Amino acid sequence: MNRTDRLYALAEELRRVGRAGTTSTRLARLFEVSPRTVKRDVSALQQAGLPVVAQAGLGGGYVLAASVGLPPVNFTPAQAVALSLAVHALPPGSPFRADAEAARGKVLDALPPADRARADELAGRVWYRADRFDDAAAPLVLRAVEEAIARHRVLAIEYRSAGGAVSRRRVEPMLLARTEGRWYLVAWCLSREAVRWFRLPRIGRADLTPARYDPRPVADVGEPPADARPVSVRASDENPV
């Protein structure tokens, strides 16, 4: 690990341990360097504005000052490329894809010039396959569904069944699920008074209503399909889908 990447990783480790802090000995073991190198790295972070405080005495170590605001989380060039690859791999019509594109742009824009150049060079060495995807929902429909889930708003939809019949319903969105290569809106249908699965591409129109609702427990949907499970944003969860 070069010094730039190590400084990023050191800053993230100090954020992770929080107020408990950590010792130079542990950091040296974690990054496979000497305690003296850790001391120099911490000094560099302090000069860059990271509020690292050295605590002396038994049980002392390094801790981020709680009273000082922390700078934004930094990404390494490799992490920026990994994020770009994940966003590009999302099929068109995937929920929150537009937000993912915006987040990717913010990460790239925030990189220092040298790191941005490294990320661009690394990205040029990664090829991916852009598969055709015919199960996409209309962008306006998808955005309305995303807003309804995020803001707990009742959604008025026009839905076309497999046989072509069109119905109009008001639903309380519960979750979005991808199974067998297809996206579904799983919602409590107010007219049927039951949980229903709606294929996203078959929703011809979706409008937010002023009505709000209390989200029903996800457990009410039942067991997830074998090829689908909850997405997690917690670093401790492995292999999120």
C-alpha positions as CSV (number, residue, x, y, z in Angstrom):
1,M,0.0,0.0,0.0
2,N,1.5,3.3,-1.0
3,R,1.5,6.3,1.4
4,T,-1.4,8.1,-0.2
5,D,-3.7,5.1,0.1
6,R,-2.4,4.4,3.6
7,L,-3.3,7.9,4.7
8,Y,-6.8,7.5,3.3
9,A,-7.1,4.1,5.1
10,L,-5.7,5.5,8.4
11,A,-8.2,8.3,8.3
12,E,-11.1,5.9,7.7
13,E,-9.9,3.6,10.5
14,L,-9.8,6.6,13.0
15,R,-13.4,7.4,11.9
16,R,-14.5,3.8,12.4
17,V,-13.2,3.5,15.9
18,G,-14.7,6.8,16.9
19,R,-14.3,8.1,20.4
20,A,-12.8,4.9,21.6
21,G,-9.6,5.7,19.7
22,T,-6.8,3.3,18.9
23,T,-3.1,2.9,19.6
24,S,-0.1,3.4,17.4
25,T,0.9,-0.2,18.0
26,R,-2.4,-1.5,16.7
27,L,-2.3,0.8,13.7
28,A,1.3,-0.2,12.9
29,R,0.2,-3.9,13.0
30,L,-2.9,-3.2,10.9
31,F,-1.0,-1.4,8.1
32,E,2.2,-3.4,8.5
33,V,4.4,-0.4,9.2
34,S,6.5,0.8,12.2
35,P,4.9,2.9,15.0
36,R,7.3,5.7,13.9
37,T,5.7,5.6,10.4
38,V,2.3,5.8,12.0
39,K,3.3,8.8,14.0
40,R,4.5,10.5,10.8
41,D,1.3,9.6,9.0
42,V,-0.8,11.0,11.8
43,S,1.2,14.2,11.8
44,A,0.5,14.5,8.0
45,L,-3.2,14.0,8.6
46,Q,-3.2,16.7,11.3
47,Q,-1.4,19.1,9.0
48,A,-4.1,18.4,6.4
49,G,-6.8,19.4,8.9
50,L,-8.0,16.1,10.3
51,P,-8.6,16.7,14.1
52,V,-6.6,13.8,15.4
53,V,-5.7,14.1,19.1
54,A,-2.8,12.1,20.7
55,Q,-3.7,10.9,24.2
56,A,-0.7,10.2,26.5
57,G,-0.4,7.7,29.2
58,L,-1.6,4.1,29.8
59,G,-4.3,3.2,27.3
60,G,-3.5,6.3,25.3
61,G,-3.5,6.5,21.5
62,Y,-5.1,8.4,18.7
63,V,-8.7,9.7,18.6
64,L,-10.6,12.1,16.5
65,A,-11.7,15.2,18.4
66,A,-15.4,15.0,19.0
67,S,-15.8,18.8,19.1
68,V,-14.4,19.4,15.7
69,G,-16.4,18.7,12.5
70,L,-15.0,16.0,10.3
71,P,-14.1,16.6,6.7
72,P,-16.0,14.5,4.0
73,V,-15.0,10.9,3.6
74,N,-12.3,10.5,1.0
75,F,-12.2,7.8,-1.7
76,T,-9.1,6.2,-3.1
77,P,-8.9,6.0,-6.9
78,A,-9.5,2.3,-6.8
79,Q,-12.7,2.9,-4.7
80,A,-13.9,5.5,-7.1
81,V,-13.4,3.0,-10.0
82,A,-15.2,0.3,-8.1
83,L,-18.2,2.6,-7.5
84,S,-18.2,3.6,-11.2
85,L,-18.2,-0.1,-12.2
86,A,-21.1,-0.9,-9.9
87,V,-23.1,2.0,-11.2
88,H,-22.4,1.1,-14.9
89,A,-23.5,-2.5,-14.1
90,L,-27.0,-1.4,-13.0
91,P,-29.4,-2.3,-15.8
92,P,-31.4,0.6,-17.2
93,G,-34.6,1.0,-15.2
94,S,-33.0,-0.1,-11.9
95,P,-34.4,1.8,-8.9
96,F,-32.3,4.7,-7.7
97,R,-30.0,4.4,-10.8
98,A,-30.2,8.2,-11.4
99,D,-29.2,8.8,-7.8
100,A,-26.3,6.4,-8.2
101,E,-25.1,8.3,-11.3
102,A,-25.3,11.5,-9.4
103,A,-23.3,10.1,-6.5
104,R,-20.7,8.7,-8.8
105,G,-20.2,12.1,-10.3
106,K,-19.9,13.7,-6.9
107,V,-17.2,11.2,-5.9
108,L,-15.2,11.8,-9.1
109,D,-15.5,15.6,-8.8
110,A,-14.3,15.5,-5.2
111,L,-11.1,13.6,-6.1
112,P,-7.9,15.7,-6.1
113,P,-6.5,16.2,-9.6
114,A,-3.8,13.6,-9.2
115,D,-6.2,11.0,-7.8
116,R,-8.7,11.7,-10.6
117,A,-6.0,11.1,-13.1
118,R,-5.1,7.8,-11.4
119,A,-8.8,6.8,-11.3
120,D,-9.2,7.6,-15.0
121,E,-6.1,5.6,-15.9
122,L,-7.3,2.7,-13.8
123,A,-10.9,2.9,-15.2
124,G,-9.4,2.6,-18.8
125,R,-8.1,-0.8,-17.8
126,V,-11.5,-2.2,-16.8
127,W,-13.9,-3.4,-19.4
128,Y,-17.5,-4.5,-18.7
129,R,-20.3,-5.9,-20.7
130,A,-23.4,-3.6,-21.2
131,D,-26.1,-6.2,-21.6
132,R,-29.4,-5.4,-23.3
133,F,-32.2,-5.0,-20.8
134,D,-35.8,-5.1,-21.9
135,D,-37.6,-5.0,-18.5
136,A,-37.2,-1.3,-17.8
137,A,-39.8,0.9,-16.2
138,A,-40.6,4.3,-17.6
139,P,-38.3,6.9,-15.9
140,L,-41.2,9.0,-14.6
141,V,-42.9,6.0,-13.1
142,L,-39.7,4.8,-11.5
143,R,-39.1,8.2,-9.9
144,A,-42.6,8.3,-8.5
145,V,-42.2,4.9,-7.0
146,E,-38.8,5.9,-5.5
147,E,-40.3,9.0,-4.0
148,A,-43.3,7.1,-2.6
149,I,-41.2,4.6,-0.8
150,A,-38.8,7.3,0.6
151,R,-41.5,9.7,1.7
152,H,-44.2,7.2,2.7
153,R,-46.8,8.6,0.2
154,V,-49.7,6.7,-1.2
155,L,-49.2,6.0,-4.9
156,A,-51.9,6.1,-7.6
157,I,-51.0,3.7,-10.4
158,E,-52.4,2.4,-13.7
159,Y,-51.4,-1.2,-14.0
160,R,-51.6,-3.5,-17.0
161,S,-52.0,-7.2,-16.2
162,A,-50.3,-10.0,-18.2
163,G,-53.6,-10.3,-20.2
164,G,-53.6,-6.6,-21.1
165,A,-56.4,-5.5,-18.7
166,V,-55.7,-2.0,-17.2
167,S,-56.7,-1.3,-13.6
168,R,-56.3,1.9,-11.5
169,R,-55.3,1.4,-7.9
170,R,-54.0,3.2,-4.9
171,V,-51.2,1.4,-3.2
172,E,-48.9,1.8,-0.2
173,P,-45.4,0.8,-1.4
174,M,-43.6,-1.6,0.9
175,L,-40.4,-2.6,-1.0
176,L,-38.8,-3.0,-4.4
177,A,-37.7,-6.6,-5.3
178,R,-35.7,-8.0,-8.2
179,T,-36.2,-11.7,-8.8
180,E,-35.8,-13.9,-11.9
181,G,-34.3,-10.9,-13.7
182,R,-37.4,-8.7,-13.2
183,W,-38.1,-5.7,-11.0
184,Y,-41.3,-5.6,-8.9
185,L,-43.0,-3.1,-6.7
186,V,-44.4,-4.9,-3.7
187,A,-47.2,-2.9,-2.1
188,W,-50.3,-3.0,0.0
189,C,-53.2,-2.6,-2.4
190,L,-55.9,-0.5,-0.8
191,S,-58.6,-1.8,-3.1
192,R,-57.7,-5.5,-2.6
193,E,-56.6,-5.0,1.0
194,A,-53.7,-7.3,0.5
195,V,-50.1,-7.4,-0.5
196,R,-49.6,-7.4,-4.3
197,W,-46.6,-7.7,-6.5
198,F,-46.6,-5.3,-9.5
199,R,-44.2,-5.7,-12.4
200,L,-42.6,-2.3,-12.8
201,P,-42.7,-2.2,-16.6
202,R,-46.4,-2.8,-16.5
203,I,-47.1,0.3,-14.5
204,G,-48.2,2.7,-17.2
205,R,-48.5,5.7,-14.8
206,A,-47.7,6.5,-11.2
207,D,-48.6,9.6,-9.3
208,L,-47.8,10.7,-5.8
209,T,-50.9,11.5,-3.7
210,P,-51.0,13.9,-0.7
211,A,-52.0,10.9,1.5
212,R,-49.3,9.5,3.8
213,Y,-49.1,6.1,5.4
214,D,-47.2,4.2,8.1
215,P,-45.0,1.7,6.4
216,R,-46.0,-1.9,7.0
217,P,-43.4,-4.3,8.3
218,V,-41.3,-5.9,5.5
219,A,-42.0,-9.2,7.2
220,D,-45.7,-8.9,6.1
221,V,-44.5,-9.6,2.5
222,G,-43.2,-13.0,3.6
223,E,-39.9,-14.8,2.8
224,P,-37.9,-13.2,0.0
225,P,-37.4,-15.3,-3.2
226,A,-34.3,-17.5,-3.2
227,D,-32.5,-15.2,-5.6
228,A,-33.3,-11.9,-3.8
229,R,-32.5,-10.5,-0.4
230,P,-32.3,-7.0,1.3
231,V,-29.7,-4.6,0.1
232,S,-27.5,-3.3,3.0
233,V,-25.5,-0.1,3.4
234,R,-23.7,-1.4,6.5
235,A,-20.0,-2.3,5.9
236,S,-20.3,-5.3,8.2
237,D,-22.8,-7.1,5.9
238,E,-21.1,-9.2,3.3
239,N,-22.1,-9.7,-0.3
240,P,-25.2,-7.5,-0.5
241,V,-27.4,-8.0,-3.5
